[in-house]
Amino acid sequence: MSLLYFVLVSLVLGMLVGKTTTFDFGSFYELMLYLLIFIIGVDIGKSKGLREELRKLGKMALLLPVATIIGSLIGGFLASMLLGVSLKWGLGIAAGFGWYSLTGPLLAAYSPIYGVVGFLANLTREILTIIFYPVAIKRIPKEVGIVMGGATTMDTTLPIIAKFGGTEITLLAFVHGFILTAIAPFLIPLILQFF
């Protein structure tokens, strides 16, 4: 639980620094993210029997992303009904799967307002995953808990999943995020054009 507090304190401090400085941390963020992924890659590479681990993923490596896609789109459908927004916006925002830096600009090309909403909704998904994954896996299987992170399980939420879920599901989380990251850039424009 102390890591959770550290994450929250770090987030709040970052927001305060962001409010009070004009320095652009964008490139540092990207470098740190690549460093984190590199370190996790080293950890995966050091594990013995990597080939066997990939084989063990089997159906779960496909079922989790499919479940995430279906669950996210159902959530987007329900949100659009409850909030009285067009189905295209509800599904378009949900199809970002947590990838806020892609969803916001793609939606903004059609509507600046929904671009902002898409950015914030998907950023919220990432933040909620960081906060609630450690709690959720006490009640549900840690593999199933991966779906809450969506596309972010390949990068930003991967360290949290590895820390609390264990290194044995790190590869599954990475594959899950990778598949969703490959689908989102095609699915969002498809939804926006046909709904």
Disulfide bonds with the S-S distance in Angstrom:
none
